[in-house]
């Protein structure tokens, strides 16, 4: 029977620890969604911000369209409709191995 060297065991343990920390800090999925129909939209429909920003004019004086979508976090997509997530990023638990969600409110 072959014995593992202590450096191999330590490196393997560090890999598991790194994966656990990464899983806890991971961001939930972010999709551009029509808030009324819950239909998934192309990312450009949400604009560069969090969606729902007001319209204005560009540098050349042309009107900039108001994004029709908002970002939807977590959940899943079925038949191009989202469910099981939230428009509020803080309300979505990204979870992960060894993570605990704590807080009051």
N, C-alpha and C positions, 0 to 999 in steps of 0.2 A: 504494500500500500504506500502511495506517495504522499509525503507531507508537504503542506503548503508553507512557503516561507512567510515570515511575519510581515514583510514588506508587501507581499501579494494580498494578504488579508487586510492590511491597513488601506491599501489602494482601493480594494473592492469596497470596503466600508465607506471610504470617502466618496466613491461614486454613488452609492446609495444615499448618502447624506445630501450630496449635491442635487440629485434627482428629486428628493423630498422638498428641499428648499425651493427649487425651481417650480415644482408643481404648486406650491402654496402661493407663490407670487405671480402665477400666470394670469394673463388677462382673459376675460371671457370672450367668446366669439362676438364680433361686431358686424352687424349687417345694416344696410340701408333699407328702410321699410316705409311704406305709406302708412301713416298712423291711423287712417280711417279704415282702410281695407285689409291691413296687415299683409299686404303683398310685397314681396321682396323686389327692390328696385336696383338699378345700376348704382354703383358708389357715387358717381358724379351727381346724382339726384339729391344727395345729402349735402353737397357743398363741402367746404373745407373745415367748417366748424362742426357743431353738434346738431346742425339742422335747425330749421325754423327761424333762421335769422332774417331780418328785414331786407327789402330790396334797396338798391341804390344805383348809382351810376358808376361806370368804369372810368378809367383815366381818359378815354377818348370821347366821353359824353354819351356812350351807349348804355342802355338799361341793362342791368344785371338781373337775371331771373331769380326769383325767390325759390330756394330749394323746396321741393314738395315732400321730400322724405325726411325722416329722423333716424338716428342710429338706434338699433334694437340690440340688446346684449343678451347673450346666452340663447337658450332654447334650441329649437330645431326647425327645419323647413320641410314641409310636405305639400306637394302640388303648388309650389311657389308661394305658400302662405306660412308665416312664422307662428310659433306657439311655444309656450313654456318658458319664456324669457321676460324681459322688461325693458322699457325705454329708459329706466333709471339704472345706470351702471352700478350704483352702490347697492341696489336691491338684489343683484345677481350674485350668488355664491359661486365663485369659480372653483371652489373645492380643491381637491388634490389629496394625495396620500399624507396622512399625518396632520392635516390642517384642521384647525378648530375655529369656528366663527364665534367671536365673542363681542360683546358690546351692549350698550343699553339703548333704550329708546322705544 
